[in-house]
Amino acid sequence: MLGLNGSYTTIARGYQCIGVNPANLAAYNYRSVNLLNLNLGLSNNAFSLTNYNAINGANLEDTLSFTYYPKSQFYEIFGGEGIRLMQSINLPLPILNFSTRRFALTSNFSSNIDMGIPNGFLDLLLFGNPFGNSISIDMAQNSIITQDIGLSYGHSFNGFSIGFTLKYILGLFYMGMESIETPFINTDIAGFTGQNQYLIQQAIGGDGKGLDIGFTTPESKDGYRFGLSVINLLGTINWTQDHFIRTELENTLKNSAGDFYLRANEFMYVNMVMDSVTGTSFSQKSGDPLIYYEMYKVIPLEKLSGITMTNQDSALLVSLTDGTYYFPSGGEYKLTDLIGDGDTTFTVNDNFYRYDSGGNNPFQTRQPMYLRLGMSRKWEEQAIVAAD
């Protein structure tokens, strides 16, 4: 058999066609069971072998160089998303993944991490910091751990096969970081200024449903077979703050996460600041911090009426332009001075139980959706060529 990496849309069979093309349950009428299997994945949004060969040893500056590669073309490789790295672990549970003719039962544990650096840093690296213009450094990171159970069925008619998988998705853990307001770095006559505000959100326990569908043609006289599938056509998880998993794992996570443990409905607020940095001020170690970040825990509030605030609460209150407020909820406040000695740490008033609104406060995450198109050809000598 000869095939491109991952070209399984028309040839995967048994329980292994689930998550690829469930129609193959009927196309191959196959029995199988998983004893042990583990899949590891690492990918990125830009660098492929073709791109690597194009930029390896390239000259980005000299337009007359034989190896010249335009910066703008290099910049377009990243598609405006910055540099993203994706890591995945998929563990089909032993014995609990099997197929018998047209039916299959599957259960998979998966962990996915999506992280990277924002597009603005590429702007700075390639084109410098333009005077008077702001560079956006919007940044998002997330990590999600789930367990799904799927029931699949395939059916044939006139040689054509269709199939589907209904999935129950159990959300085990989620952590994500997103930008709030508009993060920026600006260069003007006052020097470098910038502010980047982020919220880190954590959830333990959620539920969702998913649907995969697939279609496979019969094998032609010349040995050709075509397939089409949509994985996670429906695939969402509703994360709630009072899920039974939180009750079971809360003490364990509290002990292992330490200061980064977040209670239900609680966020970690991160504020990164560049305050009029110049060549002269950068060399000074005393005075107010010039480049620093601060971190502390907050809870969302829709309004401030009826709230009694101390001076500390007022200083740490986060007010957004959309009318949302984030109120300091407890734990430690940490300010880290990146170029000086102005680190600060103190205990924040514990306002969590006083002002937390309670309730589920659910939010939803979307499982990645994939469209697969594939073909294969089989010769009488059993040789197979496949491509997706």
N, C-alpha and C positions, 0 to 999 in steps of 0.2 A: 504494500500500500504506500502511496505517495500523497502527501497532503500538506497544505499550509497549516501553520500552528492554529489550533482551535477549530478546524474545519470539520465539525461533527454534526451539522444540521441535518444531513441526510443519512448519516451512517451510525450515529449513536443509537444504542439499543438497550433493552432492559431498563433497570432503574437508572442507568447512566444517561438516558435520554431526557430525564426530568431536569428541568432547568435549561435544556438545550432545545428540544423539540418533542413534546409529548405525543405528537401524532405517530412517532416511530414505534410506540407500543403496539399499534395495530399493524404497522408496515412489516414488522419483523416477528411479531407473535412469540416473544422470547421470555424465558424464565431466568432470573438472576437474583443474587443476594450479595450485599456488601458485608465483608468480614472486617476489613480495615482499609481506610483511605484517608489521606490528608492532602489538601491543596493549599499552596502558598502562592501569593501573587504580589508583585511589585511593579508598578507602572508609573508613567508620568504623562503630562499633557503635551509634550513637545519633542523630546529627544527620541528619535528613531535611528536606526542604522543609516538610513539615507541622509537624514539631517546631520548626524554626527560626521559622516564622510564629507559633507558639504562644507562644514565649518571648521573641521580639524585642520589646524595650521593656517586658517584664513587670516588675511589682513583686513581689518575693519576700517582702516584709516586711509591708506594710500590707494587712491582710485586708479593709479597707473600700475599697481602691482599685479603680477600674473595671478596671485591668489586672492585678489580683492573680493570681498563679500560685503554687500551694502548693509549697513546697520539697520536700515528700515526693513529689509528683507529678513534679517535675523530677528528683529522685533516681532514681525508678523507670525513667526513660528509659534509664538506663545498664545496667539489668538486673543489677546487682551485679558488673559486670566492670570498673568504672572507665571511663576513656576509652581506647578502643583505636583505633589507626590502622593500616590495612592497605594496603600498596602492592604492586603486582604488575607484572611485565613478562613478556610472552609473545611469543616469536619463533619462528613456524613456519619451519623452514629452507627456503630456496628450492629448488624442484625436488623435494625429498624429501617433499613433501606432495602426494599426487595420489590420484584415485579413477578407477576404470574399472568402470562398471556397479555390480556388487554388492560389489566389493572396494575397499579403500583402504589406503594405506600413509602413515603420518604420522610426523613427527619434530619435536619442539618443545623449545626451550630456554625455561626459565621461572625467574624469580626472585621470591620472595615474602618480604615483611617484615611482621611483626606486632609492634607496639610500642605502648606507652601508659603511663599512670600509674595506680596502684592505686586501688581503691575507697575506701580509707581517706582519701586526700587530698580526695575529694569530701565525706566525712563532716566533715573539718576545715573545709572551705570553707563548707559549708552550715549545719552545726550546732555548729561550734566543737569544743573539746576538753573532753568531759565529765569532771568531777572523779572520780577513782577508777576510771575505766573505761579499758580498753586499746582502742586503735584498730589494727586489722590493716592493714598495708601490704604484703600479699603481692603480689609483682610478677613477671611473666613476660614475657620478650621473646624473639623468635627470628627468624632469617633463614635461608632455605634456597634453594639453587640446584640445579636438576636438569635433566636431559636425558632425555626419554622417546621411545621408538619404539613405535608401535602398528600392529597389523594388525587390520583391521576387515572384517566381513562382514555383509551384510543379506540376508534371505530373506522372500519373500512367500508367503502361502497364503490363498486365498479373499479377496484384497484386503487382508488384514491383513499388517503387516510387523513383523518382529522383527530385531534386530541386536545385535552385540556388538563390543567392542574389547578385545583382549589387549595389554597394555602391558608393556614392560621399562623400568624406571625406573633411570637412572643418577644416583646422588647425587654431586654435584660438591663442594658445600660446605655446612656447617651450623654455625651458631653460635647458642647459646641461653643465656639466663640464667634461673635459677629460684631461688626462695627456699628456704632451709633453716631448720629449726626453725620458730618462729612469730614473724615480724617484728611489732613493735608500737611504738606510742607511747603513753605513759601520763602522766597528770597527777595528782599527789598533793601532799601537804604539802611534799615535798622538791623539787618543781619538775617540770620536764619530763624524763622519762627515756625512752629508747628504744634498741632495737638491731635492726638489719636485716642479716641475713647472706644473701649470694647466692653462687652458683657459676656461673661462666661456662664453658660447655663448647663445644668446637670439634671438628669432624670433617671430614676431607677424604677423600671417597670412600666410596660405599655402593651397594648394589644392592637392587632391589625389583621387585615385580610389581603390576600393576593390572588392573582389569576394569571396563568400562562395559557396561551393557545398556540396551536401549531397545525401545519398542513404539509403533507408529503405526497408527491406524485408516484404512480407505479413506475417500475423500471421499464424503460423502453426497449425495443428490440436491439438497439445499439448499446444498451447498458446504461443509459442516462437516467438519473433520478434528480428531481428538484425538490427543495424544501423551503418553507417559510415559517417563522415563529416569532411571536412577541412575548417576551419574558417580562413579568411584572407589569402587564397591561393595567392591572389594578394592584397597587402595592403600597399601602400607607400604614403607618403606626401612630396611634393616638397615645401619647404619653400622659399619664395622670400622676398626680403627686401622692395619691393614697393607695397605690397599687400594692397587692399582697407581697410582691417581691421586695419592695422597699421595707416592709415590716420585717421580712426575714433577713435581709442583708444589711440593714441600716447600722447596726452596732459594729459589724465587721468593717464596713466602709469608713465609718467614723474613726475607728482606730488606725486604719491603714492610710487614709487620705490626710489626716492631721488638719492643718489650717485650710487645706483646699476642699474639705468636706463642706457641702452646701445642703442646708435643710430644705424641705419642701417649699417651693415658691421663692427661694433665695438665689441671688446671683452674685458673682464676683465681678466687681467693677474695676477696670484697669484704665488708668489715665496716663498717657505718655505725652510729655511736654518738652518742646524746645523753645526757650524763652530768649529771643533776641541774641542769638549766639554770633559773636564776631571773633576775629582773630585775637583781639586784645582780651575780651572777656573770657575766651576759651582758656587762656593761659592762667587765669586767676582762679585760685583754689578756694578763696574765702567768699563770703557773701551768700546770697540766695542761690539755690541750685539752678543751673542753666539747662541742663539736660537730665531729666529724671522721669521716673514712673512711680505711680502710687497705686496701691491695691487695697480694697476693703470690700466687705460684703454689704449688699443692699437688698431691699425688697421694693417691689413696685407699688406706687400709690397713685390713684386717679385724681385725688385732690388733697389739699393741705388743711382744709377747714377742720377744726376740732383737734388738730395736732399740736401738742405742746413740745416745743423744740428748745434744747439747750444751745449754747454758743457752739459747742462741738457739732451738734446735729446740723445747725445752719451752715457751718463751714463745709460739711461733707455732703450736703444735699445736692443731688444731681437733677437739674431741671433741663428738659429737652424742649426743642422748639415745637414739637407736636402736642405739648401740654402734659406729657408724662413726667412723673417724678419717680426718682429712686432714692429711698430713704435709708440711711445707714442702719444696719440691723444687728451688729455685734461683731465679736471676734477681734482681730487685730488690724490696725492700720499700719501699713508699711510704705514708706517712701524711700526709694533707692536712688541716690545721687550717682549718676554714671561717670562724672568727671571730677567730682569733689568729695568732700567728707561730710556731706550734709544728710546722711541717712537718718531717718526718724522712724520710731516705732512707738505706738501707744495703744491702749485698750479702748475699743469703741463701746459706747453705751449699748447695752443689750435691749434693743427695741423690738426684737422679732415677735415675741408673743404679745406685745402690746398693740402692734399695728398690723400684723399679718392678717390679710383678709380671709385666709383659710380657703377651703374648697379645693376642688380638683385642679383648677387652672390648667386644663389640658392644652397641649400644643401638638402639632402633627409634623411628622417627617415623611418624606417620600422615598421609597425604595427605588434604586436606579432601574430604568426601563431600557430593554435592549430589543432591537429589531435584527433578526438574523435571516439572511438569505444564503442559500447554499446549493451546490450541485455536486454530483459525483458521477463517475463513469466506471463501470465494471466490465472487464474483459473475461472471456471464457476461461483464461488461464488463472482467474481469481485475482488478477492485479486490479487495484482500485486507485483512481486519482480523485481527490476531493478538494474543493475550494469553497470558502465562504466570503 
